[in-house]
Amino acid sequence: MLIEGPRRVGKSTIVEEFARNEYESYILVDFYTASPETKDLFDNLSDLNYIFLQLQLTYRVSIKARKSCIVFDEVQLCPKARQAIKALVKDGRYDYIETGSLISIRKNVKDILIPSEEKKLHMYPMDYEEFRWALGDEVTVPMLKELYNAKQPIGQAAYRKMLRDYRLYMLVGGMPQAVESYIENNDFSKVDDVKRDILTLYEDDFRKIDPTGKISMLFDAIPAMLMGNASRYQVSSVLSGSRAGDILEQISELKDSGTVLISYHANDPGAGMAQNKDLTRFKMFTADTGLFVTLAFKDRDFTENDIYARLLNGKLQANLGYLYENMIAQTLASNGHELYYYTFLNEKSRHNYEVDFLIAEKNKISAIEIKSSGYKTHPSIDAFTEKFSARINREILIYTKDYRREGQIEMLPVVMAQFI
């Protein structure tokens, strides 16, 4: 099993905890600190007994057939060990778990054969339920799920508190170190420092992938692009003279880093959106909304970042509504949905419309519109339904008020978006 995901998302911690709980013994080979001799073991697979013996001597752990696990941590730093999985799995004595970031980046797979035996899981930042667990609350989300399944409103007083708690999650984010800092210090400035450190780490990785700096510039511009409310990421305004078609490789590598989420334009919205997506028309979000909050003010001091106070107090400016859009993108992606959106011109009104997200459900599609306030009009979904009624499974408006239905449209409080 390969666990992939962005740096600092908690892969190593969760894998070691699993190995400790589920096996009699385990060896953790951290390729970030492993010696050259340890890495060289995987150059020659002719004698697996020798490799296992050396690993046991090096890490002073005895491993037993079918009762032990070997963990390859940061396996992208030793591509030959990843390639060796084919022979190691065939040998059958032990289980193997790999963790890695930037796992599909070209230089990390160059000259190796990716083993077909490798099963992948992508690890995302902590979702809202996991965030509540960290705060000692195991009641709120199951209760919300019951109300969602019953299609019932939460109630004004309870909803106000739940929305305030959810806004807190948006600000802190789901990166484990940021959550830990909030729990220990109850201080947003310290949480912001942790997130800045993570963003610096990402920037260092981007420079290793792309010394030209294009990937870094594309990442840094995400808040400005969403704030501009354009129908797509405007590559030319970030990289002068470049078009989206010129940088498909950089976009792919940025996506593979796990730090961003890409929502592609669905040229023909329907169950087969993957075959009709436009690689040159996309929106880009950060994989963690808490990091987004810090990225938006990365070049300024924490005290100048008024998003914290405004969002927590429910006084978010209209042009900061993109925070909710990023949050819903993160939520849908962590639930396993591919992200698509759709723009179109209404022939009658000559008005341009945009459906924020389209997800495939039951051989049809569900259309989702995001409102960062309690605003109840939904012209985009209305026009989209008129155009594609036979293809639609659900019409969903996600907003900051309590649950209600209006005809076929389900008006979903943002705290319930996690159940889509």
N, C-alpha and C positions, 0 to 999 in steps of 0.2 A: 504494500500500500504506500502510495506517495501522497503526502500531505503538502499541498502547495498553497502559497498565499503571500501577501506583502510582508515586508520586514516588520518585526515587532508586533505581529498579530497574535503571537502566543503558541506557535506551532511546536516549538521544542518543549515547552512546559507541558502542554497537554499530552504529547506523545510519551514523554518520560513518565508522567503520572500513570498513563495507561499501561505502559510496560511494567512498571513497578507493581501495579495492582493485579495484572492478569497473567503474569508469568512467574515461574519459580526464580528465574534470574534473567538478567538482560545485560547486554553490552551496548553502551552508547558511544559511537565513534563520531566525534564532533570534528568535521573536516576543516573548521576554522582554526582549530588548535592542534589538529593531528600532525604528527611528525612526518617528514618526507618518507621515512621508512614505512610508516603505516600506509600512506597513500600508494607507495610502490608495490605493496602486496597485491594490488588488483591489476597489475600489468601482466601477470602470469597466472592463469587459472588452472594450470595442469595438475596442481596438487592442492585441493581444497583443504585437506587435513592440515597442511602446513599453515595455511591462512588462518584457520580456526585456532590452531595452537598459538600462533603469534598474537592474535587478538586477545586470547585469554591471558597470556603472559603480560602483554602491554597494559591491559586494563584490570588485571588481577581479579577476574571474575570467571568462575567455572560455569560453562553452559551445557545443558543437557538436551539431547535430541527430543524434539516435539514438546519440550517444556520451557524452552528459552527463546528469547527474541533478540535480534541484533538491529539496532537503530543506526541509520546513516543520517546524521544531522548535517544540514547545509550541504546536501549531496551535490549541488551544482558546482561546488569547489573541487570535486573529484569526479569528473565525468566517467572515468574508467570504472569506478565503484558502482555507478548507476548502470553501466553496461553489463557489469558482472552479475547483476540480478538474475539474468537468464539462467546462468549456470548454477547460481546459488539456490534458486527456487527449484530447479530440476533435481538438485542434490536432496532436497526434501527434509533435511534435519531440523532446520530452524525457520521461524517466521522473520520477515523483514519489514521494517517501516522506514521510509525515507521522508525527510522534510527538506523543503527547498524554497528559495525565493529566486525570481528571475530564471525559473527552471527551463523555460522554452526559448530563452534568448539565444540567438544564433551562435555566439561564441561558446555557450555552455553545452551545446549539442553537436558542435562541429566534430567530425571524424569519429563519432560513436554511433552504435546501433541502439536505438531506443528499445528496451525489452518489451515485447508484447505481453509479458506476464504482469507488467506494472499496471495497477489500478490507481486512478487518481481521485483525490478528493480536494476540493478547493475550500480553504478556510477563510472565512470572512471575519471582520471585527464583531465583537459581542453585539448581539441583537438586543432589543428592548427587554425581552424576558430575562436574558442573561444579566443585563445591567441591573434589573430589579433583584435578581438572586444575589448579586454582589452586595446590594444594599440591605440584604436580609429579608426581602419581601418575596414570598412565594405564593401570595394570595391574589394580588391584583390582576395579573395576566390571565390565569385560569378563569377568574370571574368575568373578565372582559370577553373571553372566548365564549363563555356560556351566553352572554348577552348578544354577541355577534351571531351565534348559531340560531338564537331565538328571534333575531331581527328586532331587538328591543332597545330603546334608548337607555342611556346610563343614568340619567337624572342630573339636574343642573348642578347641585352642590358637589356631588361625587365627581362629575365630569370636570369641573373647574380645577379640582385638586389633581386629577389624573393628567389633565393637559399641562399643568405646571410641572409635574414630574416628568412628563414626556419632553418638554422643552429643556429641562435639565439634562436629559439624555442627549438631546441634539447638541448641546453646548459642550458637554464633556466628551461625547463620542464613545466608541466601543473599543478603542485600543486599550489593552489591559493595563499598561503602565499609567495611562491617563486616568482610568477608573480608580486604580489603586491610590494615585496621588490625591484624587478628590476625596476618597474615603478617609485617608490618613490626615489630610490638611484642611479640608473644607474651604479651599482657597483657590479661586479661579486663576489667579496669577501663577500659582505653582503648577496648576494643570496646564496652563498655556505654555509654560517653560518646557514641560515634558513633550507637548505636541510639537513645539519648535525643534526640539532635539530630533524627533522622529522625521520631521520634514527635512532637516539638514542631512540626515542619513539617506533619505530618498534622493536628495540632490546629488550626493556623492555617488550613489548608484547610477543615476542618470548620466553623470559625466563619464563613468566607466563604460556605459553602453554606447554613448554618443558624445565624443569629445567636442563636436561642433556646438553643443549647447542647445540644439533645436528641441530636444525632448524636454529639457528643463524649462525652456520658454513656453512650450505648449502646456505643461503642467501648471506653471505659475499663473497662466492667463485664465484658468478655468473659472474663478469667481467673476472676473470681468466679462467673460463671454456669456455667462448665465445672466448676469445683471443687465447686459445689453438687450436681453430678450429677443435675440435674433432667432431665425428659424433654423439655424445651423451654427456649428463652430466655424467662425470666420478665420481660416488659416492665414489668409493674406494680411490681416490686420496684426497678426502676431509675428509672422515670418514674412517680411517684405518680399514681394515678388514670387511667393510660393502659393500653390494651390493645393487643395486636399489630395488631388491625384498624384502630386509630386512627393508626398511624404507618407504614403501608405505604410512603408516599412517602419518608420518612426512611430506611427500610430499603433501598429501591431505590437511593437516592442513595449510601448507604454502600457498597452492593455495587458500584455503578458507579465508585466511587472506586478500586476495585482493592485497597483495603487490607484487606478482609475476604473470607471465603468463607462462603457461606450453604448449609447443608444443610437441605433442606425435608423435612417428613414426607410420605411416600408413603402416601396413604390406601388405595390399592389397588396393592400391590407387584407389578409386572409390567413387561413391555417398554415399556409406554406410561406410565411414571411421570410424565413431564412433564405429561401431561394430568390427572393425579390428585394433584398435589402440593397441600398445604395452605399457602397463603401466610401464614397466621397461626400456624402451628406450625413452628418452625425452630430450628436451633442455629447459632451464629455462631463462626467461628474467625478468627484473624488470618492474612493471606496469607503471613506469614513467621514461622516458629516462633521464630527468634532474637529478633524483636521482641516476641513473646509473653512470652518469659522476662524481658525488661526491663519490659514493660508491667505484669506482675504485681507488680513492686516499684517502680513509677514514682515514687511519692511518698516513697520511702525511699532512703537512701544505698546505693551498690553493696555496701558491706561487710555490709549486712543481707540481701542476696539470697543465701540459702544454696542456691538451686537450682543454681548453677554447681558448687559443690563436691559436692553430693549426686548430681547427675546424672552428673558426670564419673567419680565413684568408684563408680557403680552402687548407691548407697544412697538412691535416690529414695523418699520417703515415699509410701504408698499413695494419699494424696489429691492427689499431684502426677502421677498417672498420666494426667491429661488432657493433659499435654505430648505424650505419644505419640499421643493422639487428634488433637491439632492437627497433628502432623507427618504423620500418615496423610492427613488432609484436604488438606493442602498438596500431598502427593505425588500423590494421586489427581487433584486439580484440574489440576496442571501436566501430567499425562498425558492431559488432555482429557476426564476424566469429570465429568459433572454429579453433584452430591452429594445423596444422599437417605438417610434413615434410617426405621426403622419401630418402633413400639411397639404392643404388643397384650396382651390378657389371655388367658391360657390357661384355657379353660373347665373343664378337669379339675382342675388344681392351684389355680386361682383366683390365680395368680401373674402379676405384670406382667413382661413381657420387653421388651428393646430390642435390635434389631440395629443396630450402630453405623453401618454404611454399606451401602447397596445400590447396585450399579452395573449398568447394562444391558450385556449381552454375548450375542451370537449369538441375538437374539430371546428371550433369557431374562434372568434376573438372577443376579448373584453376591452372596452374603451374606457380610459381613465383620464379624468381632468382634475387638476390640482388647483385649489384656491387657498391662499394663505390667510384668508379672513373668513367671515361667516357668509360671504357673498353667495347668493343662492341661484343666480342665473348661470346657465350652462350652454351658451350658444354653440360652442365647438362640438360638444357631444350631440346636440340637437341636429346640427347640419350634417354631422358624420352619420348619424342614424338614418336620416332621410336618404343619404347617398348609398349606404351599405346595410340596410336593415336586415337582409337575409343572412348576413355573415356574423351578426352580433349575438354573443351569448349574454353579456351583462353590460350595463351602462353604469359607471361608478363616478361619483363626484366626491373627492376627498377634500375635506375642509376642516375648519377649527370649531365647528358647532357639534351638537349632539346628533345621534342617529335619527334619520327619518327617511321616508320614501316619498317620491313625487312621481306618480305614474310608474314608468319603467325604470326610472333613475333611482339608484340607491345612493343616498347621501351619507357618506361614511366619515365619522370623526377620525382625525389623523391617528389617534391612538389605536384604532382598529385596523389600520392598513396592514399591520403585521400578519393578519389572517388571510390575506388574499393569496 
